[in-house]
Amino acid sequence: MAPQVVLITGALTGIGRATAVAFAKKGAKVVVSGRHDDKGQALVSELKTLGAEAEFVRADVTHEDEVRNLVDQTVARFGRLDVAVNNAGFEGELGPIQDATVENFKAVHDTNVLGVFLSMKHEVRAMTGQDAGSIVNISSTYGHKAAAGGTAYVSSKFAVEGLTKTVALEQGNSGIRVNAVAPGLTDTEMADRFTGSAEVNDALVSTIPFLRRGNTEELANAIVFISSSEASYISGTVLDVDGGMSAT
Ligand SMILES: NC(=O)c1ccc[n+]([C@@H]2O[C@H](COP(=O)([O-])OP(=O)(O)OC[C@H]3O[C@@H](n4cnc5c(N)ncnc54)[C@H](O)[C@@H]3O)[C@@H](O)[C@H]2O)c1
């Protein structure tokens, strides 16, 4: 089977980075994307040492011209697009709604919602007419569970799951599968920012059935699986990778 051509947004840190490494180890051709050229080139060098063909394309997912260019550069370099992982996202400011700002709400939704919308728009364009394609949007436990203090982030991730299911339906039996992976608390810089202190972290971890954070490799493994032909009958679903959190 030909190697998969994989595109990952927000790939320079955390879950995106681990996913790039996991795909590289599987022999995929990987296009990593993000907003920082130096980190992008460093990651490409690392992926090449794993034997993968890899490229960095700079893209801020809130700008349609940059997203269009990312998809077009991927197809120009590797001839097709098999897998797209729409991972770029951030939590923004947290706190009760009466203290929340329009600026923060718009910024979080621009990246987490508009970014996923724009990414899928151009990825579907590129995948249309191929025999198959897989889009994986990164949601969150908070894509289907509320968290006090998270109006902007929670609503943005609920929207990601709505977008995922809508585009999955639009694609029907086209061969393009569209799914979301919903991480629970995962050991990245974002989780450190989100929890803010050891006390808050420990309190949150105590509510997770596994009593620990997930690690980025555990997320990457789920993303690789749902992108693969092993998941050929799965579309429009949300795969929780959260140590049992969604069952609480
Ligand atoms: N870590 C967790 O506990 C957790 C839990 C649930 C969901 N998630 C989701 O997982 C995804 C990855 O997060 P992470 O934990 O690896 O954090 P992270 O901060 O390490 O990774 C997010 C990446 O997205 C990039 N990014 C942000 N805005 C962007 C934009 N406009 N354009 C391009 N890139 C942009 C960041 O620079 C960063 O590299 C996010 O969508 C996040 O919401 C994380």
The ligand as an SDF file (V2000), in Angstrom:
LIG
                    3D

 44 48  0  0  0  0  0  0  0  0999 V2000
   -3.9050   19.2200   26.3760 N   0  0  0  0  0  0  0  0  0  0  0  0
   -5.1500   18.9990   26.7390 C   0  0  0  0  0  0  0  0  0  0  0  0
   -5.4180   18.7000   27.9320 O   0  0  0  0  0  0  0  0  0  0  0  0
   -6.2560   19.0650   25.7150 C   0  0  0  0  0  0  0  0  0  0  0  0
   -7.5110   18.5950   26.1150 C   0  0  0  0  0  0  0  0  0  0  0  0
   -8.5610   18.6210   25.2020 C   0  0  0  0  0  0  0  0  0  0  0  0
   -8.3490   19.0990   23.9140 C   0  0  0  0  0  0  0  0  0  0  0  0
   -7.1240   19.5570   23.5440 N   0  0  0  0  0  0  0  0  0  0  0  0
   -6.9720   20.0530   22.1710 C   0  0  0  0  0  0  0  0  0  0  0  0
   -5.8720   19.4240   21.5700 O   0  0  0  0  0  0  0  0  0  0  0  0
   -5.3450   20.2900   20.5470 C   0  0  0  0  0  0  0  0  0  0  0  0
   -3.8400   20.3730   20.7120 C   0  0  0  0  0  0  0  0  0  0  0  0
   -3.5630   21.0100   21.9520 O   0  0  0  0  0  0  0  0  0  0  0  0
   -2.2610   20.6820   22.8350 P   0  0  0  0  0  0  0  0  0  0  0  0
   -2.7250   20.2540   24.1510 O   0  0  0  0  0  0  0  0  0  0  0  0
   -1.3300   19.8450   22.0620 O   0  0  0  0  0  0  0  0  0  0  0  0
   -1.7090   22.1650   23.0610 O   0  0  0  0  0  0  0  0  0  0  0  0
   -0.5220   22.9500   22.3750 P   0  0  0  0  0  0  0  0  0  0  0  0
   -0.7010   24.3680   22.8050 O   0  0  0  0  0  0  0  0  0  0  0  0
    0.7670   22.2620   22.6480 O   0  0  0  0  0  0  0  0  0  0  0  0
   -0.8280   22.7730   20.7970 O   0  0  0  0  0  0  0  0  0  0  0  0
   -1.6900   23.5820   20.0650 C   0  0  0  0  0  0  0  0  0  0  0  0
   -0.9360   24.0910   18.8520 C   0  0  0  0  0  0  0  0  0  0  0  0
   -1.8370   24.8580   18.0230 O   0  0  0  0  0  0  0  0  0  0  0  0
   -1.1310   25.9910   17.6050 C   0  0  0  0  0  0  0  0  0  0  0  0
   -2.0740   27.0470   17.2200 N   0  0  0  0  0  0  0  0  0  0  0  0
   -2.8710   27.7700   18.0320 C   0  0  0  0  0  0  0  0  0  0  0  0
   -3.5710   28.6630   17.3050 N   0  0  0  0  0  0  0  0  0  0  0  0
   -3.2080   28.4780   16.0090 C   0  0  0  0  0  0  0  0  0  0  0  0
   -3.5670   29.0860   14.7930 C   0  0  0  0  0  0  0  0  0  0  0  0
   -4.4500   30.1050   14.7450 N   0  0  0  0  0  0  0  0  0  0  0  0
   -3.0250   28.6390   13.6420 N   0  0  0  0  0  0  0  0  0  0  0  0
   -2.1260   27.6210   13.6690 C   0  0  0  0  0  0  0  0  0  0  0  0
   -1.7160   27.0170   14.7900 N   0  0  0  0  0  0  0  0  0  0  0  0
   -2.2570   27.4520   15.9490 C   0  0  0  0  0  0  0  0  0  0  0  0
   -0.2670   26.3850   18.7950 C   0  0  0  0  0  0  0  0  0  0  0  0
    0.7850   27.2530   18.4320 O   0  0  0  0  0  0  0  0  0  0  0  0
    0.2120   25.0290   19.2510 C   0  0  0  0  0  0  0  0  0  0  0  0
    1.3780   24.6260   18.5450 O   0  0  0  0  0  0  0  0  0  0  0  0
   -6.0820   21.6180   20.6810 C   0  0  0  0  0  0  0  0  0  0  0  0
   -7.1120   21.6970   19.7070 O   0  0  0  0  0  0  0  0  0  0  0  0
   -6.6790   21.5410   22.0700 C   0  0  0  0  0  0  0  0  0  0  0  0
   -7.8490   22.3300   22.2070 O   0  0  0  0  0  0  0  0  0  0  0  0
   -6.0630   19.5380   24.4250 C   0  0  0  0  0  0  0  0  0  0  0  0
  1  2  1  0
  2  3  2  0
  2  4  1  0
  4  5  1  0
  4 44  2  0
  5  6  2  0
  6  7  1  0
  7  8  2  0
  8  9  1  0
  8 44  1  0
  9 10  1  0
  9 42  1  0
 10 11  1  0
 11 12  1  0
 11 40  1  0
 12 13  1  0
 13 14  1  0
 14 15  2  0
 14 16  1  0
 14 17  1  0
 17 18  1  0
 18 19  2  0
 18 20  1  0
 18 21  1  0
 21 22  1  0
 22 23  1  0
 23 24  1  0
 23 38  1  0
 24 25  1  0
 25 26  1  0
 25 36  1  0
 26 27  1  0
 26 35  1  0
 27 28  2  0
 28 29  1  0
 29 30  1  0
 29 35  2  0
 30 31  1  0
 30 32  2  0
 32 33  1  0
 33 34  2  0
 34 35  1  0
 36 37  1  0
 36 38  1  0
 38 39  1  0
 40 41  1  0
 40 42  1  0
 42 43  1  0
M  CHG  2   8   1  16  -1
M  END
$$$$
